[in-house]
């Protein structure tokens, strides 16, 4: 639809097969071209191939990421923030067919971003001090009181969300299954921590620190600290990958991933491949004795048979 002002108006928009626009005060009319350019430069394909795994991981975490990004711009969704941050990470590649069948590979992506102090995670051990409290046998009340006492950054009413993204494989497609567990620091909650634990994600105590537990062999861990004020405050959490996905997966490289999206690079199909040649003209040292021009007294070279040979090196 075209728009404009006044009786002698200048139009802007599409009418039928014509597109109207104003350029430097002049009315310009051009034919409508419905074809959308789909450039496939290498730089663009690098971004597109990175996009597949980031989106795959977002889909796995999506049920838990509402309000996970405290500082997103007005009008920006959690999805947009997740994608824009994690597209800057080291690339992890998927093919189009792997993505289309729900594929994803665990990677050190950021799953929350905010103003509260982060919970540091090394392997599966956090920096949350628990003293002598055994998290596996404690109640939520006992755990909460010790966390608040021993860790000044926490207060009653805060929550801790624990995530384990377990890596698996279905045929040739890598799969990620996210397990989540949340504990609100409540000094009156007599629920046992053991009843909240599962084989997918749980917590216990190791060397006086809170440890995240799981039965997965290759996985990523994230811990998010949250607090409700007039809005939800969160800590920044970057997933910590434990184990190596390539021990259970065969991951595509950029060439394979980009090729699945239609990128062929700068390769010239018709050009011959580079090969290494050795050339033997059938002569031998004995034959050279009877060959005119051989040896030191001959002309045309040193008698090696290579002089003037276009295949010699």
Secondary structure, DSSP 4 states (H G I P E B T S, - for coil): --B--SSSPPPBEEETTEEEEEETTEEEEEE---PPP----HHHHHHHHHHHHHHHHHHHHGGG-TT-BTTPPTT--HHHHHHHHHTTSPP----HHHHHTT-------EEEB-SBPP--EETTEEEEE-TT--TTT-BHHHHHHHHHHH-TT--TT-EEEEEEEEEEEETTEEEEEEEEEEEE--TT---BGGGT--SSSEEEEETTEEEEE-S-SSEEEEEEEEEESSSEEEB-EEPEEES-GGGT-----HHHHHHTTT--TT--TTSPPP-------S--HHHHTTSTT-STT-SSSSSSS-TT-TT--
